[in-house]
């Protein structure tokens, strides 16, 4: 299950970091710190998201 969560984390972190950076840039914050913090926030928030999605996917595929 750890491999599944690790693979999901790579995908989810990329998406969330991209969404957060896009949101920060669309708000007009072009500083390096703003962009870096938004990307870091996306990567941190991706941890529980990947864990939850991984548990659900593992449960669905295990019962099949």
TAWOLIN-V890282 format. One record per run of one state. SS is the DSSP state (a for helix, b for strand, c for the rest). FROM is the first residue (numbers start at 1). LEN is the number of residues. If there is no record, write none. Layout:
SS&FROM&LEN + SS&FROM&LEN
//
This chain:
c&1&1 + a&2&25 + c&27&5 + a&32&32 + c&64&1
//
